[in-house]
Every structure is written in structure tokens, then in C-alpha cells.
Amino acid sequence: MHDFSLFGGGWMMFVWWFLIIALVVFAVRSLMNVNQNSKSKETPMEILKRQYASGEIDEEEFNKRKRELLK
């Protein structure tokens, strides 16, 4: 019979699986956090340009906000 001595016994195998799953979850959450931080580093001017380019605001609104930002 196997007693899973490599993992430290039957119940220890569950502990190892828990640690592996926790490590994977931690890694995924860390990678997602990095992606969110990169978006938050946009300058106000870059955000304004992105909004104009995507059609969220028109040219008049873009110019108005741009003047405010450049003050």
C-alpha cells in the first residue's frame, strides 16, 4: 500500500495541495494587481486624449478640458 510518504502522509497531502492552490491564487491576484496599477499611472492629459479618441467626448469638450489642464 502507498502511504504517500513523499508528501508526509495522507493528511499532509491535503496541506500540500492547499499550499499549491494558495500559491497559484496569490500569483494570479498579484498579476492582476500589476495590470490595474499600470492603468492608474496615466496622466490626466493621457486620459483626456483616450476619451477623445474613443468618442466619449467631442472636440469642443476636449479643447475646453485641455485648456483647463494646461493652466
C-alpha positions in Angstrom: 0.0 0.0 0.0 1.1 3.6 -0.7 1.2 5.8 2.3 2.3 8.9 0.3 5.5 9.2 2.3 6.8 11.6 -0.2 4.2 14.2 0.9 4.4 13.4 4.6 1.4 11.1 4.9 -2.2 11.0 3.9 -3.5 14.2 5.7 -0.3 16.1 4.8 -1.1 15.7 1.2 -4.2 17.9 1.7 -1.9 20.5 3.3 0.4 20.4 0.3 -2.5 20.8 -2.2 -3.8 23.7 -0.1 -0.4 25.4 -0.3 -0.1 24.9 -4.0 -3.6 26.3 -4.7 -2.9 29.2 -2.4 0.3 30.0 -4.2 -1.5 29.9 -7.6 -4.2 32.2 -6.3 -1.6 34.6 -4.9 0.3 34.7 -8.1 -2.8 35.4 -10.2 -4.0 38.2 -7.9 -0.5 39.7 -7.9 -0.5 39.7 -11.7 -4.0 41.3 -11.9 -2.9 44.0 -9.4 0.1 44.9 -11.6 -2.3 45.4 -14.6 -4.6 47.7 -12.6 -1.6 49.8 -11.3 -0.4 50.3 -14.8 -3.7 51.9 -15.8 -3.7 54.2 -12.8 -0.4 55.7 -13.8 -2.0 57.5 -16.8 -1.6 61.3 -16.6 -4.8 63.4 -16.8 -3.8 64.5 -20.3 -3.5 60.9 -21.5 -6.9 60.1 -20.0 -8.4 63.1 -21.8 -6.8 62.0 -25.1 -8.1 58.5 -24.7 -11.6 59.8 -24.0 -11.5 62.0 -27.1 -10.1 59.2 -29.3 -12.7 56.7 -28.1 -15.5 59.2 -28.8 -16.6 59.7 -25.2 -16.2 63.5 -25.5 -16.4 65.8 -28.6 -13.7 68.2 -29.9 -15.2 71.2 -28.1 -15.2 69.4 -24.7 -11.7 68.1 -25.4 -10.3 71.6 -26.1 -12.1 73.0 -23.0 -10.6 70.4 -20.7 -7.2 70.6 -22.3 -7.1 74.4 -21.6 -8.0 73.7 -18.0 -5.3 71.1 -17.7 -2.6 73.3 -19.2 -3.3 76.2 -16.8 
